[in-house]
Amino acid sequence: MLERFKSHFARQPVTQSKSSGQQPESLRDNRGYFRPQTVDVLLATPLRRQFLQQLWQNSTLPEGLYQRFYLAPIKQLLGSVQQVPAAPEGKWSGSGGFADLTLQFTTCAVRLAKGHLLPPGVAPETQAAQGVLWQAVVFWAALFYHLPLLRQLEGEQEDGYVWQPGIGTPDKPYRFRFRTPENIPSVPQEVLLAACLLPEKAMMWLVTVPEVWHCLMQHLNGRPSTVPLIDALLQDAAGQIHSPLWVKQVVSPSPVKETAFSFECNPVPETTSTPPVSAITSPLPSASDDTLTLLSLFQSPDDSSRQNKGKNHHHDSKLTKRPVREKESIATDSHLHSSFKDK
């Protein structure tokens, strides 16, 4: 009787995620290891499906580029973080907390950015030519925003091989824990992780406008943005979702206005237009071409015909009809065993 009484409490599940709605007891075995899940399974929760639907509705990219530049990096990131939390306590401390935090924050930031013309303080024709590219910068800055949180985590697979959350998808049952403060690496790894998530074609597209590339690099290096409006949007989104990285302002700033912001350095020349992604391997189009139309040329013929149907269809049907090629995993087999010890 006593043994049954003790075993009843020994099987209590780990802290349940406050947002994902998954059942941790079905993911974790009695040794404390989580079973790796496919990206499709990770994205199958109602909340995450809702975030993806909202992200698609607020995206300014054509569907084909949305799949390549937005959805593919999201899938790669979720596969590499699996069920890790974003914080040791609080709203995002449950299983899958990091994935939920990243998806909700990114969706919120993109939605907020949609209400503004970017970059602010330049001629309308420049905003029309570069707007889609700057909106994409907001997406990537938001997607990478919480990568520093992964430094506080360490993990291993059941065979003893090291698994660092955020770097590669585990292929065997895994476990993780938070590092003690003195053991958190002081050297940032976020730029490397972001570089692995950013599609090569997207990177080549960004560098066509140096000010855009510089702006994103400022974010990745933890420096103030060259476009303060983007910093304000990210800070607003962090406050709305109660991000662990949100810093409450002592004095509440006035409502964000486009005219209230200008470039701190390297202002965007008003004569510079944003080449489409298709122009990476072809001659540059004239500056008068519509950016969205040119971007759609990057899509396959099948993508272009489907785009005319608009964004009224459910997002899940898009994923079914047009599967996205997963970015090849950058992780290599580790040959070093970790010092991960049972507590």
SERO-4910 file (N, C-alpha, C, O; in steps of 0.05 Angstrom, whole numbers):
BEGIN
 pado doro    nc1    nc2    nc3   cac1   cac2   cac3    cc1    cc2    cc3    oc1    oc2    oc3
  Met    A     17    -24      0      0      0      0     17     25      0     12     44    -15
  Leu    A     38     25     17     56     48     18     70     53     -8     73     76    -16
  Glu    A     79     31    -21     93     34    -46     75     45    -68     83     62    -84
  Arg    A     50     36    -68     31     47    -88     26     77    -82     23     93   -101
  Phe    A     24     84    -57     20    112    -49     43    129    -59     39    151    -69
  Lys    A     68    119    -55     92    135    -63     93    137    -94    100    158   -104
  Ser    A     87    114   -107     89    115   -136     69    133   -149     74    144   -171
  His    A     47    137   -136     26    155   -146     37    184   -149     33    197   -169
  Phe    A     52    193   -129     63    219   -129     88    221   -146     95    242   -156
  Ala    A    102    198   -150    126    198   -166    120    202   -196    137    210   -211
  Arg    A     95    197   -203     87    199   -231     74    226   -238     63    229   -260
  Gln    A     75    245   -220     63    271   -226     77    283   -250    102    283   -251
  Pro    A     63    294   -270     75    305   -293     90    331   -287     86    343   -266
  Val    A    108    338   -305    123    363   -302    104    386   -306     82    383   -315
  Thr    A    114    410   -299     97    434   -301     86    436   -329    101    435   -349
  Gln    A     60    439   -331     47    440   -357     50    467   -369     48    488   -356
  Ser    A     54    467   -395     56    492   -410     31    508   -407      9    497   -410
  Lys    A     33    534   -402     10    551   -398     -1    561   -425    -22    574   -425
  Ser    A     12    554   -447      2    565   -472     -1    544   -494    -19    547   -511
  Ser    A     15    523   -495     15    506   -518     -9    486   -518    -18    478   -539
  Gly    A    -19    479   -495    -42    461   -493    -34    432   -497    -52    415   -499
  Gln    A     -8    426   -499      0    399   -502      0    384   -475     -2    397   -454
  Gln    A      1    358   -476      1    342   -452     29    332   -447     38    313   -460
  Pro    A     44    345   -428     72    337   -424     76    308   -417     96    296   -425
  Glu    A     56    296   -403     59    268   -395     61    250   -419     71    228   -417
  Ser    A     50    258   -442     51    241   -466     77    246   -481     82    231   -500
  Leu    A     93    266   -473    117    272   -487    142    263   -472    164    260   -484
  Arg    A    140    259   -447    163    253   -430    160    225   -417    139    218   -407
  Asp    A    182    210   -418    180    183   -407    187    184   -377    193    205   -366
  Asn    A    186    161   -364    190    160   -335    219    165   -327    225    167   -303
  Arg    A    237    167   -346    265    174   -340    270    204   -342    292    214   -336
  Gly    A    250    219   -351    253    248   -354    261    257   -382    268    280   -385
  Tyr    A    262    239   -401    270    245   -429    245    252   -446    224    238   -443
  Phe    A    247    272   -462    226    279   -481    231    265   -508    254    262   -516
  Arg    A    210    256   -520    213    244   -547    213    266   -568    196    284   -567
  Pro    A    232    266   -587    233    286   -608    207    285   -624    196    264   -629
  Gln    A    197    308   -633    173    310   -649    179    324   -675    197    340   -677
  Thr    A    164    316   -695    167    329   -721    156    358   -720    141    364   -702
  Val    A    164    374   -739    155    401   -740    125    403   -744    111    419   -732
  Asp    A    114    385   -760     85    385   -764     70    380   -738     49    392   -733
  Val    A     80    362   -722     67    357   -696     71    381   -677     52    389   -663
  Leu    A     94    393   -678     99    416   -661     81    440   -668     74    455   -650
  Leu    A     74    442   -693     57    464   -702     27    457   -701     11    474   -709
  Ala    A     21    434   -692     -7    425   -693    -25    434   -671    -49    429   -671
  Thr    A    -14    447   -651    -31    456   -629    -49    479   -638    -41    494   -656
  Pro    A    -73    481   -627    -91    503   -636    -79    531   -634    -83    547   -652
  Leu    A    -65    536   -612    -53    563   -609    -32    569   -630    -32    591   -641
  Arg    A    -15    550   -636      6    555   -655     -6    557   -683      4    573   -700
  Arg    A    -26    542   -689    -40    544   -715    -53    572   -718    -53    584   -739
  Gln    A    -63    582   -696    -75    608   -696    -54    630   -701    -59    648   -716
  Phe    A    -31    627   -688    -10    646   -693     -1    646   -722      3    668   -733
  Leu    A      2    623   -734     10    621   -762    -11    634   -780     -4    647   -799
  Gln    A    -36    630   -774    -57    641   -790    -56    672   -789    -59    686   -809
  Gln    A    -52    683   -765    -50    712   -761    -25    723   -775    -26    744   -787
  Leu    A     -3    708   -774     21    717   -787     17    719   -817     26    738   -829
  Trp    A      5    699   -829     -1    699   -857    -19    722   -865    -14    736   -885
  Gln    A    -39    727   -849    -58    749   -855    -45    776   -854    -53    795   -868
  Asn    A    -25    780   -837    -11    806   -834     14    808   -850     28    828   -850
  Ser    A     21    786   -864     46    787   -881     42    803   -906     20    803   -918
  Thr    A     63    817   -914     62    832   -939     75    817   -962     76    827   -984
  Leu    A     86    794   -956     99    778   -977     79    762   -993     58    753   -982
  Pro    A     84    757  -1019     68    738  -1034     71    711  -1022     90    705  -1007
  Glu    A     52    694  -1028     51    668  -1014     76    651  -1018     85    638   -999
  Gly    A     87    651  -1042    111    635  -1046    134    643  -1029    149    627  -1018
  Leu    A    138    670  -1027    160    680  -1010    154    677   -981    172    673   -965
  Tyr    A    129    679   -974    121    674   -946    129    646   -938    140    642   -916
  Gln    A    124    627   -955    131    599   -949    162    596   -945    171    582   -927
  Arg    A    177    609   -963    206    606   -963    220    622   -941    238    613   -927
  Phe    A    211    647   -938    225    666   -921    214    668   -893    229    675   -874
  Tyr    A    189    661   -889    177    663   -862    173    635   -850    183    629   -828
  Leu    A    158    619   -864    149    593   -853    173    574   -850    174    560   -830
  Ala    A    190    573   -870    213    554   -868    231    560   -844    238    541   -830
  Pro    A    239    585   -839    255    590   -815    241    584   -789    253    574   -769
  Ile    A    214    589   -788    199    582   -764    200    552   -759    204    543   -736
  Lys    A    196    537   -780    197    507   -777    224    498   -767    227    481   -750
  Gln    A    245    509   -779    272    501   -771    277    508   -742    289    492   -728
  Leu    A    269    532   -733    273    540   -706    258    522   -686    269    513   -666
  Leu    A    233    517   -692    217    500   -674    228    472   -672    227    459   -651
  Gly    A    238    461   -695    249    435   -693    274    434   -676    280    413   -664
  Ser    A    289    456   -675    314    456   -660    310    463   -630    329    461   -615
  Val    A    286    472   -623    282    478   -594    262    458   -581    261    456   -557
  Gln    A    246    444   -598    228    423   -588    211    434   -565    196    452   -568
  Gln    A    214    422   -541    197    428   -518    210    445   -497    200    446   -474
  Val    A    232    458   -503    246    474   -482    229    498   -474    215    510   -491
  Pro    A    230    506   -449    216    530   -440    233    555   -446    256    553   -455
  Ala    A    221    578   -442    235    603   -447    246    615   -421    263    632   -422
  Ala    A    236    606   -399    244    618   -373    240    596   -351    224    578   -354
  Pro    A    256    598   -330    253    579   -308    227    582   -292    220    563   -278
  Glu    A    214    604   -294    189    608   -280    172    629   -295    182    644   -312
  Gly    A    147    629   -288    129    649   -301    113    637   -324    111    613   -328
  Lys    A    102    655   -340     84    648   -362     96    629   -382     82    612   -393
  Trp    A    121    632   -388    134    617   -409    152    595   -399    171    587   -413
  Ser    A    147    585   -375    164    565   -363    155    536   -368    169    517   -360
  Gly    A    133    532   -381    123    505   -387    136    493   -411    151    505   -425
  Ser    A    130    467   -415    140    453   -438    131    467   -464    108    473   -467
  Gly    A    150    472   -482    144    486   -507    142    516   -504    133    529   -522
  Gly    A    150    526   -481    147    555   -476    162    573   -495    153    594   -503
  Phe    A    186    564   -503    202    580   -521    189    582   -549    188    604   -560
  Ala    A    178    560   -559    165    561   -585    140    578   -584    135    594   -602
  Asp    A    124    576   -563    100    592   -560    107    622   -558     94    638   -571
  Leu    A    127    628   -542    136    656   -539    145    667   -566    136    689   -573
  Thr    A    161    653   -580    172    663   -606    150    667   -626    149    688   -640
  Leu    A    131    648   -628    110    651   -648     91    674   -641     84    689   -659
  Gln    A     83    676   -616     65    697   -608     78    725   -611     66    744   -621
  Phe    A    103    727   -603    117    753   -605    121    761   -634    116    784   -641
  Thr    A    130    742   -651    134    749   -679    108    757   -693    108    777   -708
  Thr    A     87    743   -688     61    750   -699     52    777   -690     42    793   -706
  Cys    A     55    783   -665     47    809   -654     64    832   -666     52    852   -674
  Ala    A     90    828   -669    107    849   -680    100    855   -710     99    878   -718
  Val    A     95    833   -725     88    837   -753     61    851   -756     57    868   -773
  Arg    A     42    844   -738     16    858   -739     19    887   -732      6    904   -745
  Leu    A     35    894   -713     39    922   -705     53    937   -728     46    960   -734
  Ala    A     72    925   -741     87    938   -763     70    943   -787     75    962   -802
  Lys    A     50    927   -791     32    930   -814     18    957   -814     10    967   -836
  Gly    A     15    969   -791      1    994   -789     19   1018   -794     10   1041   -790
  His    A     44   1014   -802     63   1036   -806     76   1034   -834     79   1012   -845
  Leu    A     83   1057   -844     98   1058   -869    127   1058   -863    137   1076   -848
  Leu    A    142   1040   -873    170   1037   -868    186   1040   -894    178   1032   -915
  Pro    A    210   1053   -892    221   1067   -869    208   1094   -865    201   1107   -885
  Pro    A    205   1104   -841    193   1130   -836    212   1153   -844    236   1150   -844
  Gly    A    200   1176   -850    216   1199   -855    228   1201   -883    246   1218   -887
  Val    A    220   1184   -901    230   1185   -929    206   1190   -948    183   1190   -939
  Ala    A    213   1195   -973    192   1200   -992    173   1177   -996    181   1154   -993
  Pro    A    147   1182  -1002    128   1161  -1006    136   1140  -1026    131   1116  -1023
  Glu    A    149   1150  -1048    157   1130  -1069    179   1111  -1058    180   1088  -1067
  Thr    A    196   1121  -1040    216   1103  -1028    202   1083  -1009    210   1060  -1009
  Gln    A    183   1092   -994    168   1074   -977    153   1052   -994    152   1029   -986
  Ala    A    142   1061  -1016    129   1041  -1033    148   1021  -1045    141    997  -1048
  Ala    A    172   1030  -1052    192   1012  -1064    205    993  -1043    211    971  -1050
  Gln    A    209   1003  -1019    223    988   -999    206    976   -977    216    962   -959
  Gly    A    180    983   -977    163    975   -954    163    946   -948    164    938   -925
  Val    A    161    929   -969    159    900   -965    185    890   -952    184    872   -934
  Leu    A    207    900   -960    233    892   -949    236    900   -920    245    884   -903
  Trp    A    227    924   -913    229    933   -885    209    918   -867    215    912   -844
  Gln    A    186    911   -878    168    894   -862    180    867   -857    176    855   -835
  Ala    A    195    856   -876    209    831   -872    230    833   -851    235    814   -835
  Val    A    243    856   -849    263    861   -828    250    859   -801    262    847   -782
  Val    A    226    870   -798    212    868   -773    207    839   -765    211    831   -742
  Phe    A    199    823   -785    195    794   -780    220    780   -770    219    767   -750
  Trp    A    242    784   -784    267    770   -776    277    781   -750    287    765   -733
  Ala    A    275    807   -745    284    817   -719    267    805   -696    278    800   -675
  Ala    A    242    802   -702    224    790   -681    230    760   -677    230    750   -655
  Leu    A    234    746   -699    240    717   -698    265    712   -682    267    692   -667
  Phe    A    285    729   -685    311    726   -672    312    738   -644    331    735   -629
  Tyr    A    291    753   -636    291    769   -612    298    753   -587    312    763   -569
  His    A    287    729   -584    290    714   -560    312    692   -561    314    676   -543
  Leu    A    327    692   -582    349    673   -584    368    674   -560    379    653   -553
  Pro    A    374    698   -549    392    698   -525    383    681   -502    399    672   -486
  Leu    A    357    675   -500    347    659   -478    357    630   -480    358    616   -459
  Leu    A    365    621   -504    374    594   -507    401    589   -494    409    566   -489
  Arg    A    416    611   -488    442    608   -475    440    596   -447    459    584   -437
  Gln    A    417    601   -435    414    592   -407    406    562   -405    404    551   -383
  Leu    A    403    549   -428    395    521   -428    418    503   -438    434    511   -454
  Glu    A    418    478   -427    436    458   -437    421    432   -438    402    427   -422
  Gly    A    429    414   -456    414    389   -459    432    367   -468    455    371   -476
  Glu    A    421    343   -467    435    319   -477    414    299   -486    391    299   -478
  Gln    A    423    281   -504    407    259   -513    411    235   -495    429    235   -479
  Glu    A    393    215   -498    395    193   -479    420    176   -483    428    161   -465
  Asp    A    434    179   -506    459    165   -509    483    181   -498    506    172   -501
  Gly    A    477    203   -485    498    219   -473    511    241   -490    527    256   -480
  Tyr    A    503    242   -515    514    263   -532    501    290   -527    477    292   -521
  Val    A    517    310   -529    508    337   -523    487    346   -544    490    341   -568
  Trp    A    466    359   -534    447    372   -551    443    401   -541    433    404   -518
  Gln    A    451    420   -556    447    448   -548    421    458   -561    419    460   -585
  Pro    A    401    465   -545    376    475   -556    381    499   -575    395    518   -568
  Gly    A    369    497   -598    372    518   -619    392    510   -640    393    523   -661
  Ile    A    407    489   -635    427    480   -655    421    451   -662    429    432   -648
  Gly    A    408    447   -684    402    420   -693    378    408   -679    371    416   -657
  Thr    A    365    389   -693    342    375   -682    351    349   -670    365    333   -683
  Pro    A    344    343   -645    353    318   -633    340    294   -647    317    296   -654
  Asp    A    355    273   -651    344    250   -664    340    227   -645    332    205   -653
  Lys    A    344    232   -619    339    212   -598    326    226   -575    327    251   -573
  Pro    A    313    211   -557    301    224   -533    322    242   -519    345    236   -518
  Tyr    A    312    265   -509    330    285   -499    319    296   -472    296    292   -466
  Arg    A    336    309   -458    328    324   -434    344    350   -433    364    353   -447
  Phe    A    335    368   -416    348    394   -415    345    405   -386    329    395   -370
  Arg    A    361    425   -381    358    439   -355    370    468   -359    384    473   -378
  Phe    A    363    485   -339    374    512   -339    402    512   -326    406    498   -306
  Arg    A    420    526   -338    446    529   -326    445    547   -302    427    563   -299
  Thr    A    464    543   -284    467    562   -262    477    588   -273    491    588   -293
  Pro    A    471    611   -261    479    637   -272    509    638   -279    516    650   -299
  Glu    A    526    627   -262    555    629   -267    564    612   -290    586    615   -300
  Asn    A    547    593   -299    554    576   -321    541    583   -348    545    570   -368
  Ile    A    526    605   -348    515    614   -374    537    626   -391    552    644   -381
  Pro    A    541    617   -415    562    627   -432    561    657   -436    539    668   -440
  Ser    A    583    670   -434    584    699   -437    587    707   -466    581    730   -473
  Val    A    595    689   -483    599    695   -511    572    691   -525    561    669   -524
  Pro    A    562    711   -539    536    708   -552    537    688   -575    558    686   -589
  Gln    A    516    673   -578    514    654   -600    491    661   -619    485    647   -638
  Glu    A    478    684   -613    453    691   -628    458    697   -657    442    689   -674
  Val    A    481    710   -663    486    717   -691    490    691   -708    480    690   -731
  Leu    A    504    672   -697    508    646   -711    481    632   -715    475    622   -737
  Leu    A    464    631   -694    438    618   -696    421    632   -717    408    619   -733
  Ala    A    421    658   -717    405    674   -736    415    669   -764    398    667   -783
  Ala    A    441    668   -768    452    663   -795    443    636   -806    439    633   -830
  Cys    A    440    616   -788    432    590   -797    402    590   -804    393    574   -820
  Leu    A    387    608   -792    358    609   -796    351    626   -821    330    621   -833
  Leu    A    367    645   -827    361    664   -848    367    651   -875    390    644   -881
  Pro    A    347    647   -892    351    635   -919    372    650   -935    373    675   -933
  Glu    A    388    636   -950    409    649   -966    397    670   -985    408    692   -988
  Lys    A    376    663   -999    363    682  -1018    353    707  -1003    355    729  -1014
  Ala    A    343    703   -979    333    726   -964    357    744   -956    355    768   -956
  Met    A    379    731   -948    403    747   -941    413    763   -965    420    786   -961
  Met    A    413    751   -988    422    766  -1012    403    788  -1019    411    809  -1029
  Trp    A    378    784  -1013    358    805  -1018    362    828   -999    360    851  -1007
  Leu    A    368    823   -974    372    843   -954    395    862   -961    394    886   -957
  Val    A    417    850   -970    441    866   -975    438    884  -1000    456    901  -1004
  Thr    A    417    881  -1015    413    899  -1038    408    927  -1029    412    946  -1045
  Val    A    399    931  -1005    396    958   -993    412    958   -968    404    948   -947
  Pro    A    436    969   -969    455    968   -946    443    977   -919    449    966   -898
  Glu    A    425    997   -920    413   1007   -896    395    986   -882    393    985   -858
  Val    A    382    970   -899    366    948   -888    383    927   -875    377    919   -852
  Trp    A    404    919   -888    422    899   -876    434    909   -850    436    895   -831
  His    A    443    934   -851    455    946   -827    435    947   -804    443    942   -781
  Cys    A    411    953   -810    390    954   -789    387    927   -775    386    926   -751
  Leu    A    385    906   -791    381    879   -779    406    871   -764    403    858   -742
  Met    A    430    878   -773    454    871   -759    455    885   -732    466    874   -713
  Gln    A    445    910   -731    444    924   -706    428    909   -685    435    906   -662
  His    A    405    899   -694    388    883   -676    402    858   -666    401    852   -643
  Leu    A    415    844   -684    428    819   -677    451    823   -658    458    805   -642
  Asn    A    463    847   -658    485    853   -641    476    868   -615    493    877   -600
  Gly    A    450    869   -611    440    882   -587    443    912   -586    444    923   -564
  Arg    A    445    925   -608    449    954   -609    423    967   -617    406    955   -630
  Pro    A    420    993   -611    396   1008   -619    394   1007   -649    414   1010   -664
  Ser    A    369   1005   -658    365   1004   -687    370   1030   -701    367   1051   -688
  Thr    A    378   1029   -726    380   1054   -742    352   1065   -748    350   1088   -757
  Val    A    332   1049   -744    304   1058   -747    290   1055   -720    280   1033   -715
  Pro    A    290   1076   -704    278   1073   -677    250   1063   -677    241   1051   -657
  Leu    A    235   1068   -698    207   1058   -699    207   1027   -696    189   1017   -682
  Ile    A    226   1013   -708    226    984   -706    232    975   -677    220    957   -667
  Asp    A    250    989   -664    255    983   -635    230    988   -619    224    972   -601
  Ala    A    216   1009   -625    191   1015   -610    170    993   -615    156    986   -596
  Leu    A    168    984   -639    148    963   -645    155    937   -631    137    924   -620
  Leu    A    181    929   -630    189    905   -616    185    908   -586    176    889   -573
  Gln    A    190    931   -575    186    936   -547    157    935   -540    149    924   -519
  Asp    A    140    946   -557    111    945   -553    101    916   -553     85    908   -536
  Ala    A    110    900   -573    102    872   -574    111    857   -550     97    840   -539
  Ala    A    136    862   -541    146    849   -517    129    854   -492    124    837   -476
  Gly    A    120    879   -490    103    886   -468     75    873   -469     64    865   -449
  Gln    A     65    872   -493     38    860   -497     37    831   -490     17    821   -479
  Ile    A     58    816   -495     57    787   -490     72    780   -464     75    756   -458
  His    A     82    800   -450     97    795   -425    122    778   -430    126    757   -417
  Ser    A    138    787   -448    163    773   -455    182    774   -431    183    794   -417
  Pro    A    198    753   -426    218    754   -405    239    775   -410    253    784   -392
  Leu    A    242    784   -435    262    804   -442    251    833   -442    265    852   -448
  Trp    A    225    835   -435    213    862   -435    224    879   -413    224    870   -390
  Val    A    232    903   -420    242    922   -400    221    944   -397    216    959   -416
  Lys    A    209    946   -374    188    966   -370    200    993   -369    219    999   -355
  Gln    A    188   1011   -385    198   1039   -386    190   1054   -361    168   1052   -351
  Val    A    209   1069   -351    203   1086   -327    183   1107   -334    165   1113   -319
  Val    A    188   1119   -357    169   1139   -367    157   1128   -393    171   1123   -412
  Ser    A    131   1125   -393    117   1114   -416    121   1132   -440    115   1156   -438
  Pro    A    131   1121   -462    135   1138   -486    108   1145   -498     88   1132   -494
  Ser    A    108   1167   -513     84   1175   -527     77   1155   -548     95   1140   -557
  Pro    A     52   1154   -557     44   1135   -578     63   1137   -602     71   1159   -610
  Val    A     69   1114   -613     87   1113   -636     76   1128   -660     54   1122   -669
  Lys    A     91   1146   -670     83   1161   -694    106   1159   -714    130   1161   -706
  Glu    A    100   1155   -739    121   1152   -759    138   1177   -761    162   1175   -765
  Thr    A    125   1201   -759    140   1225   -763    158   1231   -739    176   1249   -741
  Ala    A    155   1217   -717    171   1222   -693    198   1207   -695    214   1210   -677
  Phe    A    202   1191   -716    227   1176   -717    242   1183   -743    230   1189   -764
  Ser    A    268   1181   -740    285   1185   -763    309   1167   -760    313   1156   -738
  Phe    A    325   1164   -780    349   1147   -779    370   1160   -761    376   1184   -764
  Glu    A    382   1144   -743    403   1154   -727    429   1157   -743    446   1174   -738
  Cys    A    432   1140   -763    455   1142   -780    449   1128   -806    430   1112   -808
  Asn    A    464   1135   -827    460   1123   -853    431   1124   -863    419   1103   -868
  Pro    A    420   1148   -866    392   1150   -875    389   1137   -903    408   1137   -918
  Val    A    366   1126   -908    361   1113   -933    359   1133   -955    342   1151   -954
  Pro    A    375   1132   -976    372   1150   -998    345   1147  -1011    336   1124  -1016
  Glu    A    332   1169  -1016    305   1167  -1027    305   1157  -1055    283   1150  -1066
  Thr    A    327   1157  -1068    328   1147  -1096    333   1117  -1097    333   1106  -1119
  Thr    A    337   1104  -1074    343   1076  -1074    318   1060  -1073    301   1064  -1055
  Ser    A    315   1042  -1092    291   1024  -1092    300    996  -1084    324    990  -1086
  Thr    A    281    980  -1075    288    953  -1066    285    933  -1089    262    929  -1098
  Pro    A    307    921  -1098    304    901  -1119    290    877  -1108    292    870  -1085
  Pro    A    274    863  -1125    261    839  -1116    280    816  -1113    303    818  -1123
  Val    A    271    795  -1100    289    772  -1097    297    760  -1123    319    749  -1126
  Ser    A    279    761  -1143    285    750  -1169    308    764  -1182    321    753  -1199
  Ala    A    314    789  -1174    335    804  -1186    362    796  -1177    383    806  -1186
  Ile    A    363    777  -1158    389    768  -1148    406    755  -1170    430    758  -1171
  Thr    A    392    742  -1188    406    728  -1210    399    740  -1237    404    727  -1258
  Ser    A    386    763  -1237    378    775  -1263    383    805  -1261    387    816  -1240
  Pro    A    383    820  -1284    388    848  -1284    367    863  -1267    344    854  -1265
  Leu    A    376    885  -1255    358    900  -1238    335    913  -1254    340    923  -1276
  Pro    A    310    912  -1244    288    924  -1257    288    954  -1252    304    964  -1236
  Ser    A    271    968  -1266    269    997  -1263    256   1002  -1236    241    986  -1225
  Ala    A    263   1026  -1225    253   1033  -1198    223   1037  -1197    212   1037  -1176
  Ser    A    211   1040  -1220    182   1045  -1221    166   1020  -1219    141   1021  -1215
  Asp    A    178    997  -1222    164    971  -1220    152    968  -1192    165    976  -1173
  Asp    A    129    956  -1191    117    950  -1165    132    928  -1151    136    907  -1162
  Thr    A    140    933  -1126    157    914  -1111    143    887  -1108    155    866  -1111
  Leu    A    117    888  -1101    103    863  -1095    101    846  -1120    103    822  -1119
  Thr    A     96    859  -1143     93    844  -1168    120    831  -1175    120    808  -1184
  Leu    A    142    846  -1171    168    835  -1178    175    812  -1159    187    793  -1168
  Leu    A    168    815  -1134    173    793  -1115    159    768  -1123    170    746  -1119
  Ser    A    135    771  -1134    120    747  -1142    133    732  -1165    127    708  -1169
  Leu    A    151    745  -1179    165    731  -1201    183    709  -1190    191    691  -1204
  Phe    A    190    711  -1164    207    691  -1152    192    665  -1148    205    644  -1144
  Gln    A    166    667  -1148    149    643  -1144    149    626  -1169    155    635  -1191
  Ser    A    143    601  -1165    139    583  -1187    113    590  -1201     96    603  -1189
  Pro    A    109    581  -1226     84    586  -1240     60    577  -1225     39    589  -1225
  Asp    A     63    554  -1211     40    544  -1196     34    563  -1173     11    567  -1166
  Asp    A     56    573  -1160     51    592  -1138     37    617  -1147     19    627  -1134
  Ser    A     45    628  -1171     34    652  -1181      4    649  -1187    -11    668  -1181
  Ser    A     -3    627  -1198    -32    623  -1204    -48    620  -1179    -71    629  -1178
  Arg    A    -36    609  -1158    -51    605  -1134    -54    631  -1118    -72    635  -1103
  Gln    A    -34    649  -1122    -34    674  -1107    -59    691  -1113    -68    705  -1095
  Asn    A    -70    689  -1137    -93    705  -1144   -118    698  -1128   -137    713  -1128
  Lys    A   -117    675  -1114   -139    668  -1098   -141    684  -1072   -161    682  -1058
  Gly    A   -120    700  -1066   -121    716  -1042   -114    701  -1017   -105    678  -1018
  Lys    A   -118    715   -995   -110    703   -969   -135    696   -953   -135    696   -928
  Asn    A   -156    688   -967   -181    682   -953   -182    652   -945   -199    645   -929
  His    A   -165    635   -957   -166    607   -951   -152    602   -925   -134    617   -917
  His    A   -159    580   -912   -146    573   -887   -117    567   -891   -110    555   -912
  His    A   -100    575   -872    -71    572   -876    -63    543   -877    -44    536   -891
  Asp    A    -77    525   -864    -70    497   -864    -72    485   -892    -55    469   -899
  Ser    A    -92    494   -907    -95    484   -934    -71    492   -952    -64    477   -970
  Lys    A    -60    515   -947    -37    524   -962    -13    506   -956      3    500   -974
  Leu    A    -10    499   -931     13    482   -924     10    454   -937     30    442   -943
  Thr    A    -14    445   -939    -19    419   -950    -14    418   -980     -2    400   -991
  Lys    A    -23    439   -994    -21    440  -1023      8    446  -1032     16    437  -1053
  Arg    A     22    462  -1015     48    470  -1024     68    465  -1002     76    483   -988
  Pro    A     78    440  -1000     97    433   -979    122    449   -983    131    454  -1005
  Val    A    134    457   -960    158    473   -960    182    455   -956    183    438   -938
  Arg    A    202    459   -972    227    443   -969    241    453   -944    248    477   -942
  Glu    A    245    435   -926    259    443   -901    288    450   -907    301    438   -923
  Lys    A    297    471   -893    325    479   -895    342    457   -884    337    447   -862
  Glu    A    363    449   -899    379    426   -890    391    431   -863    402    453   -858
  Ser    A    390    412   -846    400    415   -819    430    421   -820    445    409   -835
  Ile    A    438    440   -803    466    448   -802    481    432   -781    505    434   -778
  Ala    A    466    417   -765    479    403   -743    495    379   -753    487    366   -771
  Thr    A    517    375   -740    533    351   -746    534    333   -722    528    342   -700
  Asp    A    540    308   -726    540    289   -704    562    297   -685    585    301   -692
  Ser    A    554    299   -660    574    305   -639    588    280   -630    575    259   -628
  His    A    613    282   -625    629    259   -616    639    264   -587    656    249   -578
  Leu    A    628    285   -575    637    291   -548    613    286   -529    592    297   -533
  His    A    617    270   -509    597    266   -489    595    290   -470    615    303   -464
  Ser    A    571    296   -461    568    319   -443    573    311   -414    576    287   -408
  Ser    A    575    331   -397    578    326   -369    551    330   -355    550    336   -331
  Phe    A    530    326   -370    502    329   -359    498    308   -338    500    284   -343
  Lys    A    493    316   -314    490    298   -291    461    300   -280    449    321   -281
  Asp    A    452    278   -270    426    278   -257    428    294   -231    448    292   -216
  Lys    A    407    309   -227    407    324   -202    400    306   -178    399    316   -156
***
